[in-house]
Amino acid sequence: MWRLLAIASLLLGSSADMRAETVRLASVAVGSVSAGPEITGQLIKPGGPGPFAAIILAHSCAGMTPHTDAWGARLVRWGYLVLAPDSFSPRGTKAVCNTPNVVTPNNRVADVAGALDYLAARPDVIRGRIGIIGHSHGGSTVMRSLQKPFDLKSRGLRGGVAYYPGCAPAFNAAVDLPLLILIGDKDDWTQADACRRLKPDRPELVETVYYPNAFHSFDAQTRERTVPGAPGKTHHLAYDPVAAPDAEARTRAFFDKLLK
C-alpha cells in the first residue's frame, strides 16, 4: 500500500485521473529461460479509458525503489500505461547489487514475457504497441529481452531503452528489435567499453549514446556517493545535469516514434 501512495504522490499535479494498482502475473518460460514464480507488478495508467500504448519498466539491481516510482510516473505523464514487474520479492530477495547471480537478467526475461501476455489481455492496451525500459540490471534485462531467440516481438514487444546496462557482447549480439542504449563513459559498474565492443547482427537496430562525464545512475537525482557492488568492489554513482535531461528527451522521442 505504501508504494501505491508514493506513486500517487508523484502523480499529483499532472492528472487526478491517473491510477495505480498492484497486479499479479505469471512468469512465463521462453526460449531457454524457465518460468519463475508468480510475480506482482505496479500498474499505472493515464486518465481516460484508453486504449493506451504500454511500457514495461524493469527495475534496477536495487529492486522497486523511488527511482522506479519516479520513472513510472514520468512515463504515464507521457501518455503510456506502465507495468513495473517486481522480479526480486517473489524470488526471496529485495536487491541483488551485491549478489548479481541470485537473479539474473536472463531470469527476468521470463517476467517480461509474462508481462507482455498480461498486457496483451487488457482491453485498455493497444495490441502490439508495447515497449520496455530498464536501468542497470533492468537495462541488461532490456537487452536480453530484445534477443532474437526469445522472440518477444511475437508477444507484442516493439523495442526498448537500456540505461547503463551490462552490454555483455558475448550474449547480446542477436538484438532483433530497436534498442537505444544510454551510458556514461565514466561508469565504473557497467563499463561503456563493453557497449563499444558489442557487434550486433543487425547494427541498424541499435543506437548507443555515450555521455563523456556521466557515471552510473546518472539520471537519479540523489546525492553523489560510492556504493558496494559484488564482493570486493565499489562503484561511484552521481547525477549528471547534462546527461539526464538529454537521455530523458531521447527516451521520450524513441518511444513516441516506436509506439504512437
Secondary structure, DSSP 8 states (H G I E B T S, - for coil): -HHHHHHHHHHTTT-TT-EEEEEEE----BTTB-----EEEEEEE-SSS--EEEEEEE-BTTBS-HHHHHHHHHHHHTT-EEEEE--SGGGT-S--SS-TTSS-HHHHHHHHHHHHHHHHT-TTEEEEEEEEEEETHHHHHHHHHTBGGG-GGGGTEEEEEEES----TTT---B-S-EEEEEETT-SSS-HHHHHT---SSGGGEEEEEETT--BTTT--S--EEEE-STT-EEEE---TTHHHHHHHHHHHHHHHHH-
